[in-house]
Amino acid sequence: MTQIGEPTSRLSIGTLAVGAAKVEITPAAEQLPDQYLGVHDAIYTRAIVLDNGQRRAALVTLDAGSVSTDTFDRVSQAIDTELGITADHLILTATHTHSVPRVLEDGFTDHIVEAVRRASEVVRPAQMAYGTGVCHINVNRNRYDSVNHQWWEGPNYDGVSDKTVAVLSFTTQEQQPIAVLYNYGVHAVLSGQLDQISADLPGAASDYIEESLGDDVVALWSEGTAGDQNPIYFQQTYDLRALRITEYAARGIDISNAMPPGGEGLDRNTPHVAKLMSQQTRLMTSMGQMLGEEVLHTLRETMERPQPRIEIVGGHKVIACPGRTRTDKGRAGRPGIYENAGDVPIRLSLLRLGDTIIGGVNGEVFTEIGLRFKRASPYKHSIMATLTNGFGPSGYIASDGASGYATFEVLSSKLIPGYAETAIVEGLLDLIEQTQ
């Protein structure tokens, strides 16, 4: 990209300027842990910088399972010092791909800062618009097995699921696209057993949008309330898990109620395993394109009038909820045994861009909480972005309605049920009030 228009400092207060950039972060072969077998597709960090002549903000995503709190602190300090973007005006979100090893995540700091720097160097007069679409590639994954009378992971077509795709578009004043942020709730787990680097479904969607809109356009995935949402077509994963359970059992190890990460125990030279893995990678591309097509449809058909002048206001706070420690084991199906522990901190972030609200939570949030926030928000244009601005110690953050489920998300949570949902929603509403 090349800079177009006047420098930001000469723009009148309130007039929006936007720049976007992406930086590849695909590791070299020698950086991969022993378990990893190579690279399936490239991974990136993407950034959008907004400037209204009075305040600056940054929207950033990272193709990784999470963004550690240490990484967020280093990034926020660096861009505050260098670019004048304060921590409360930064929304830094992981795409939550399960195919980037956690040992690499803390090494991405310089790449993230570089993406924000590059985006800030190409800001130009711009306008922002908001729209929503509908996409059916996610499904609630908390399922009650009426035969075994147990909760388990599986497609629950009757469970709570938010099919909304929220889209923020940033274009030049001549309507040329600069960047897109799209928010959707689904786990990026289709490539998890390949043991290859992959941006998974979010990467496939962003690549497709960028290819469609032009090489210079940047498409940022924003992780919605995906704590209880899987890709709707996921059978190959269950089939591969069954093969792993059998292979482990042959070694005298029972993983039927546990699931080690990755694809250990799978013989990739077996035609059946190779077929299932090939089908999974094709589904990843297919569902990424489906989501990308809905984003493009939204851009064409349902966007509201672009705004060339917006306020930019941010805030953040830490809330505390009662915590617990589990004393037994088991992935799912049986109630857990717990002891009370100290309060668990949850970091909330909020960025208001005109009449659009992005509320951030640094954990994996169930869909009902996001829906409640959107209903309660005084702004019609409200988004919940999860795994944002650090990764908290809470584990999964279940809704009140799901607190009795014996699923792995609920059982592994460090939170005593019944507190977090209200605390998060009320905390974000407090931050909205502070930005008005």
C-alpha positions as CSV (number, residue, x, y, z in Angstrom):
1,M,0.0,0.0,0.0
2,T,1.0,3.6,-0.5
3,Q,-0.1,6.6,1.5
4,I,-3.0,8.5,-0.1
5,G,-4.3,11.9,0.9
6,E,-3.2,14.3,3.7
7,P,-1.2,13.3,6.7
8,T,-3.3,12.6,9.8
9,S,-2.0,15.7,11.6
10,R,-3.7,17.9,9.0
11,L,-7.1,16.3,9.1
12,S,-9.8,18.1,11.0
13,I,-10.8,16.6,14.4
14,G,-13.4,13.9,14.0
15,T,-12.5,13.1,10.3
16,L,-11.6,9.4,10.1
17,A,-8.3,8.1,8.7
18,V,-7.6,4.4,8.4
19,G,-4.6,2.2,7.5
20,A,-4.2,-1.5,7.4
21,A,-1.4,-4.1,7.1
22,K,-0.6,-7.7,7.6
23,V,2.7,-9.4,8.5
24,E,3.4,-13.1,7.9
25,I,4.5,-15.0,11.0
26,T,4.8,-18.5,9.7
27,P,7.7,-20.1,11.6
28,A,10.7,-21.8,9.9
29,A,11.0,-25.6,10.0
30,E,13.7,-25.4,12.7
31,Q,11.4,-23.4,15.0
32,L,8.7,-26.1,15.1
33,P,8.3,-28.4,18.1
34,D,9.1,-32.1,17.4
35,Q,5.4,-33.0,17.2
36,Y,4.8,-30.6,14.2
37,L,5.3,-32.1,10.8
38,G,5.5,-28.9,8.7
39,V,3.3,-26.0,7.5
40,H,-0.1,-26.5,5.9
41,D,-0.8,-22.8,5.3
42,A,0.7,-19.5,6.2
43,I,-0.2,-17.6,9.3
44,Y,-0.3,-13.8,9.9
45,T,-0.9,-11.0,12.2
46,R,-3.3,-8.3,10.8
47,A,-3.8,-4.7,12.0
48,I,-6.1,-1.8,11.3
49,V,-5.2,1.6,12.7
50,L,-7.9,4.3,13.1
51,D,-7.2,8.0,13.7
52,N,-9.8,10.8,13.9
53,G,-7.2,13.6,14.5
54,Q,-7.8,13.4,18.2
55,R,-7.4,9.8,19.2
56,R,-5.9,6.7,17.6
57,A,-6.9,3.1,18.0
58,A,-5.8,-0.3,16.7
59,L,-7.7,-3.5,15.9
60,V,-5.3,-6.4,15.7
61,T,-5.6,-10.2,15.2
62,L,-3.0,-12.9,15.5
63,D,-3.2,-16.4,14.0
64,A,-2.6,-18.2,17.3
65,G,-4.4,-20.1,20.0
66,S,-4.2,-17.2,22.3
67,V,-2.4,-13.9,23.1
68,S,-0.8,-14.1,26.5
69,T,-1.2,-11.3,28.9
70,D,2.6,-10.7,28.8
71,T,2.4,-10.4,25.0
72,F,-0.4,-7.9,25.3
73,D,1.5,-5.9,27.8
74,R,4.6,-5.8,25.7
75,V,2.7,-4.9,22.5
76,S,0.6,-2.2,24.2
77,Q,3.6,-0.6,25.8
78,A,5.5,-0.6,22.5
79,I,2.7,1.0,20.4
80,D,1.9,3.5,23.1
81,T,5.5,4.7,23.1
82,E,6.1,4.6,19.4
83,L,2.7,5.4,17.9
84,G,0.6,7.0,20.7
85,I,-2.0,4.3,20.8
86,T,-2.8,3.6,24.4
87,A,-3.6,0.2,25.9
88,D,-7.3,1.1,26.4
89,H,-7.5,1.9,22.6
90,L,-6.1,-1.5,21.5
91,I,-8.2,-4.6,20.7
92,L,-5.7,-7.5,20.3
93,T,-7.5,-10.8,19.6
94,A,-6.3,-14.3,18.8
95,T,-8.1,-16.3,16.0
96,H,-7.8,-19.3,18.3
97,T,-6.5,-21.7,15.7
98,H,-5.5,-24.9,17.4
99,S,-2.7,-25.4,14.9
100,V,-0.1,-23.0,16.2
101,P,2.0,-24.3,19.1
102,R,1.7,-22.2,22.3
103,V,5.5,-22.2,22.7
104,L,5.7,-19.8,19.7
105,E,3.0,-17.3,20.8
106,D,5.2,-15.1,23.0
107,G,7.6,-14.7,20.1
108,F,5.2,-12.8,18.0
109,T,5.4,-9.5,19.8
110,D,7.7,-7.8,17.3
111,H,5.6,-9.0,14.4
112,I,2.4,-7.6,16.0
113,V,4.1,-4.2,16.6
114,E,5.4,-4.2,13.0
115,A,1.9,-4.8,11.6
116,V,0.5,-1.9,13.7
117,R,3.4,0.3,12.6
118,R,2.9,-0.5,8.9
119,A,-0.8,0.2,9.2
120,S,-0.2,3.6,10.9
121,E,2.2,4.5,8.1
122,V,-0.5,4.2,5.4
123,V,-3.5,5.9,7.0
124,R,-5.7,7.9,4.6
125,P,-9.0,9.7,4.8
126,A,-11.6,7.0,5.2
127,Q,-15.1,6.1,6.3
128,M,-16.5,3.3,8.4
129,A,-19.8,1.3,8.0
130,Y,-21.4,-1.5,10.0
131,G,-23.6,-4.4,8.8
132,T,-24.6,-7.9,9.8
133,G,-25.1,-11.1,7.9
134,V,-26.0,-14.7,8.8
135,C,-23.8,-17.8,8.5
136,H,-24.7,-21.4,9.5
137,I,-21.2,-23.0,9.8
138,N,-21.2,-23.1,13.6
139,V,-23.2,-25.3,16.0
140,N,-23.5,-25.7,19.7
141,R,-21.2,-28.5,20.8
142,N,-22.7,-29.3,24.3
143,R,-24.8,-32.4,23.7
144,Y,-26.7,-34.6,26.1
145,D,-26.5,-38.3,25.1
146,S,-29.9,-39.7,25.7
147,V,-28.6,-43.3,25.4
148,N,-25.7,-43.0,27.9
149,H,-27.4,-40.2,29.9
150,Q,-24.3,-38.1,29.8
151,W,-23.2,-34.7,28.5
152,W,-20.6,-34.9,25.8
153,E,-19.1,-33.0,22.9
154,G,-21.2,-33.3,19.7
155,P,-23.5,-31.3,17.4
156,N,-26.5,-29.9,19.3
157,Y,-28.7,-28.5,16.6
158,D,-31.2,-27.3,19.2
159,G,-28.6,-25.6,21.4
160,V,-27.9,-21.9,21.7
161,S,-25.9,-20.6,18.7
162,D,-25.4,-17.1,17.3
163,K,-25.3,-17.2,13.5
164,T,-24.7,-13.5,13.2
165,V,-21.7,-12.2,11.3
166,A,-20.9,-8.6,12.3
167,V,-19.0,-6.7,9.7
168,L,-17.1,-3.4,10.0
169,S,-15.9,-2.0,6.7
170,F,-13.3,0.7,6.2
171,T,-13.1,2.3,2.8
172,T,-11.6,5.4,1.2
173,Q,-13.9,8.4,0.6
174,E,-14.2,7.1,-3.0
175,Q,-15.6,3.7,-1.6
176,Q,-12.4,1.8,-2.3
177,P,-11.9,-1.0,0.4
178,I,-9.1,-0.6,2.9
179,A,-9.9,-3.2,5.5
180,V,-12.7,-5.4,6.9
181,L,-13.2,-6.6,10.5
182,Y,-15.7,-9.5,10.8
183,N,-16.8,-11.1,14.1
184,Y,-18.2,-14.7,14.3
185,G,-18.3,-17.4,17.0
186,V,-16.8,-20.7,16.0
187,H,-13.8,-22.8,17.2
188,A,-10.9,-23.0,14.8
189,V,-10.3,-26.7,15.3
190,L,-10.5,-28.4,11.9
191,S,-6.8,-28.8,11.4
192,G,-5.9,-29.6,15.0
193,Q,-4.9,-33.2,14.5
194,L,-2.8,-32.6,11.3
195,D,0.1,-31.5,13.5
196,Q,0.9,-28.8,10.9
197,I,1.0,-25.0,11.2
198,S,-2.4,-23.7,10.0
199,A,-4.6,-20.6,10.4
200,D,-7.5,-23.0,10.1
201,L,-11.0,-21.7,9.3
202,P,-10.2,-18.0,10.2
203,G,-7.3,-18.0,7.9
204,A,-9.3,-19.6,5.0
205,A,-12.0,-17.0,5.5
206,S,-9.6,-14.0,5.6
207,D,-7.6,-15.2,2.7
208,Y,-10.8,-15.6,0.6
209,I,-12.1,-12.1,1.5
210,E,-8.7,-10.5,0.7
211,E,-8.4,-12.4,-2.6
212,S,-11.9,-11.2,-3.5
213,L,-11.5,-7.5,-2.5
214,G,-7.9,-7.0,-3.7
215,D,-4.4,-7.6,-2.7
216,D,-4.0,-4.5,-0.5
217,V,-7.2,-5.1,1.5
218,V,-6.8,-6.6,5.0
219,A,-9.5,-8.8,6.5
220,L,-9.4,-9.3,10.3
221,W,-11.1,-12.2,12.0
222,S,-12.6,-11.2,15.4
223,E,-13.3,-14.2,17.6
224,G,-16.9,-14.1,18.8
225,T,-18.5,-16.0,21.7
226,A,-17.2,-19.4,20.5
227,G,-16.7,-21.1,23.9
228,D,-19.5,-23.6,23.2
229,Q,-19.4,-23.5,19.3
230,N,-17.8,-26.0,16.9
231,P,-17.7,-26.1,13.1
232,I,-21.0,-27.6,12.1
233,Y,-19.3,-30.3,10.0
234,F,-16.9,-32.0,12.3
235,Q,-17.4,-35.7,12.0
236,Q,-13.9,-36.4,10.7
237,T,-12.5,-35.1,14.0
238,Y,-14.7,-37.5,16.0
239,D,-13.7,-40.4,13.8
240,L,-10.0,-39.6,14.2
241,R,-10.4,-39.3,17.9
242,A,-12.0,-42.8,18.0
243,L,-8.9,-44.2,16.1
244,R,-6.6,-42.5,18.6
245,I,-8.5,-44.0,21.5
246,T,-8.1,-47.4,20.0
247,E,-4.4,-46.9,19.4
248,Y,-3.7,-45.6,22.9
249,A,-5.7,-48.5,24.4
250,A,-3.4,-51.0,22.5
251,R,-0.6,-49.4,24.6
252,G,-2.5,-49.8,27.8
253,I,-3.5,-46.1,28.0
254,D,-7.1,-45.0,28.4
255,I,-7.8,-41.7,26.8
256,S,-11.6,-42.3,26.3
257,N,-12.4,-39.5,28.8
258,A,-9.3,-37.4,28.0
259,M,-8.0,-36.0,24.8
260,P,-4.2,-35.2,24.4
261,P,-3.7,-32.5,21.9
262,G,-2.6,-33.0,18.4
263,G,-2.6,-36.2,16.3
264,E,-0.4,-38.6,18.3
265,G,-1.5,-42.1,17.7
266,L,-2.6,-41.6,14.1
267,D,-0.8,-43.4,11.3
268,R,-1.0,-41.0,8.4
269,N,0.1,-43.7,6.0
270,T,-3.2,-45.6,6.6
271,P,-5.6,-44.8,3.8
272,H,-8.5,-44.3,6.1
273,V,-6.6,-41.8,8.2
274,A,-5.3,-40.0,5.1
275,K,-8.8,-39.8,3.7
276,L,-10.3,-38.3,6.9
277,M,-7.5,-35.7,7.1
278,S,-7.9,-34.8,3.5
279,Q,-11.6,-34.3,4.0
280,Q,-11.0,-32.1,7.1
281,T,-8.6,-29.8,5.2
282,R,-11.2,-29.5,2.3
283,L,-13.9,-28.7,4.9
284,M,-11.7,-26.0,6.4
285,T,-11.4,-24.3,3.0
286,S,-15.1,-24.8,2.2
287,M,-16.4,-23.4,5.4
288,G,-13.9,-20.5,5.3
289,Q,-15.2,-19.6,1.8
290,M,-18.8,-19.9,3.0
291,L,-18.1,-17.4,5.9
292,G,-16.1,-15.2,3.5
293,E,-19.0,-15.2,1.0
294,E,-21.4,-14.1,3.7
295,V,-19.0,-11.2,4.7
296,L,-18.9,-10.2,1.0
297,H,-22.7,-10.4,0.7
298,T,-23.0,-8.2,3.8
299,L,-20.6,-5.7,2.3
300,R,-22.7,-5.6,-0.9
301,E,-26.2,-5.7,0.5
302,T,-26.7,-4.8,4.2
303,M,-24.1,-2.2,5.2
304,E,-25.4,1.0,6.8
305,R,-24.4,4.5,5.6
306,P,-20.7,5.0,5.9
307,Q,-19.5,7.5,8.5
308,P,-16.5,9.7,7.7
309,R,-16.4,11.3,11.1
310,I,-16.5,9.2,14.3
311,E,-15.6,9.4,17.9
312,I,-12.9,7.0,19.2
313,V,-13.2,6.2,22.9
314,G,-11.7,3.2,24.8
315,G,-11.6,1.8,28.3
316,H,-10.8,-1.3,30.3
317,K,-11.3,-2.8,33.7
318,V,-10.6,-6.0,35.7
319,I,-13.5,-7.7,37.4
320,A,-13.1,-10.6,39.9
321,C,-15.3,-13.7,40.2
322,P,-15.2,-16.4,42.8
323,G,-12.9,-19.3,41.8
324,R,-12.5,-23.0,42.4
325,T,-10.0,-25.8,42.0
326,R,-10.9,-29.2,40.6
327,T,-9.7,-32.1,42.6
328,D,-10.6,-35.0,40.3
329,K,-10.1,-35.8,36.6
330,G,-12.2,-36.6,33.6
331,R,-12.9,-34.7,30.4
332,A,-16.7,-34.9,30.4
333,G,-19.8,-36.9,31.3
334,R,-19.5,-36.9,35.1
335,P,-19.8,-34.0,37.6
336,G,-16.5,-32.7,38.9
337,I,-15.3,-32.3,42.5
338,Y,-14.0,-28.9,43.6
339,E,-12.6,-26.8,46.4
340,N,-13.1,-23.1,46.7
341,A,-10.2,-21.0,45.6
342,G,-9.4,-17.3,45.5
343,D,-11.1,-14.8,43.2
344,V,-10.3,-15.1,39.5
345,P,-9.6,-11.9,37.5
346,I,-11.2,-11.3,34.1
347,R,-10.0,-8.4,32.0
348,L,-12.7,-6.5,30.1
349,S,-11.9,-4.1,27.2
350,L,-14.2,-1.7,25.3
351,L,-13.7,0.4,22.2
352,R,-16.4,2.7,20.9
353,L,-16.1,3.7,17.3
354,G,-18.9,6.2,16.7
355,D,-22.1,4.2,17.4
356,T,-20.4,0.8,17.3
357,I,-19.2,-1.0,20.4
358,I,-16.5,-3.7,20.6
359,G,-16.6,-5.3,24.0
360,G,-13.6,-7.5,24.8
361,V,-13.2,-10.4,27.2
362,N,-9.9,-12.2,27.8
363,G,-11.4,-15.7,28.0
364,E,-13.4,-18.2,26.1
365,V,-17.0,-17.1,26.5
366,F,-20.3,-19.0,26.0
367,T,-22.8,-17.7,23.4
368,E,-25.6,-16.9,25.8
369,I,-23.3,-14.3,27.5
370,G,-22.6,-12.5,24.2
371,L,-26.3,-12.5,23.3
372,R,-27.2,-11.1,26.7
373,F,-24.6,-8.3,26.2
374,K,-25.9,-7.4,22.8
375,R,-29.5,-7.3,24.2
376,A,-28.5,-5.1,27.1
377,S,-26.2,-2.7,25.2
378,P,-27.7,0.7,24.6
379,Y,-26.0,0.6,21.2
380,K,-27.6,-1.5,18.4
381,H,-24.2,-2.1,16.9
382,S,-22.5,-4.1,19.6
383,I,-19.9,-6.9,19.2
384,M,-18.3,-9.2,21.8
385,A,-14.7,-10.1,21.0
386,T,-13.3,-12.9,23.1
387,L,-9.7,-14.0,23.8
388,T,-8.9,-10.3,23.7
389,N,-6.1,-8.3,25.3
390,G,-4.5,-11.2,27.1
391,F,-5.5,-14.7,28.2
392,G,-6.9,-14.9,31.7
393,P,-6.7,-17.7,34.2
394,S,-10.5,-18.4,34.2
395,G,-10.6,-21.1,31.6
396,Y,-13.9,-21.4,29.8
397,I,-16.5,-18.9,30.9
398,A,-19.8,-20.7,30.9
399,S,-23.2,-19.0,30.9
400,D,-25.5,-19.4,33.8
401,G,-27.8,-21.6,31.8
402,A,-24.9,-24.0,31.0
403,S,-23.4,-24.1,34.5
404,G,-24.8,-27.6,35.3
405,Y,-23.5,-29.3,32.1
406,A,-20.9,-32.0,32.7
407,T,-19.0,-30.9,29.6
408,F,-15.3,-30.4,29.4
409,E,-15.6,-26.6,29.1
410,V,-17.7,-26.4,32.3
411,L,-15.8,-29.0,34.2
412,S,-12.4,-27.4,33.5
413,S,-13.5,-23.8,34.3
414,K,-11.8,-22.1,37.2
415,L,-14.9,-20.1,37.9
416,I,-17.7,-21.0,40.4
417,P,-20.8,-21.0,38.3
418,G,-23.4,-18.3,38.6
419,Y,-21.3,-15.2,38.8
420,A,-19.3,-14.5,35.6
421,E,-22.1,-13.9,33.2
422,T,-23.7,-11.0,35.1
423,A,-20.3,-9.6,36.1
424,I,-19.1,-9.5,32.5
425,V,-22.3,-8.0,31.1
426,E,-22.6,-5.4,33.8
427,G,-18.8,-4.6,33.6
428,L,-19.1,-3.9,29.9
429,L,-22.2,-1.8,30.4
430,D,-20.2,0.2,33.0
431,L,-17.5,0.8,30.4
432,I,-20.0,1.9,27.8
433,E,-21.4,4.4,30.2
434,Q,-17.9,5.8,30.8
435,T,-17.3,6.3,27.1
436,Q,-20.5,8.3,26.6
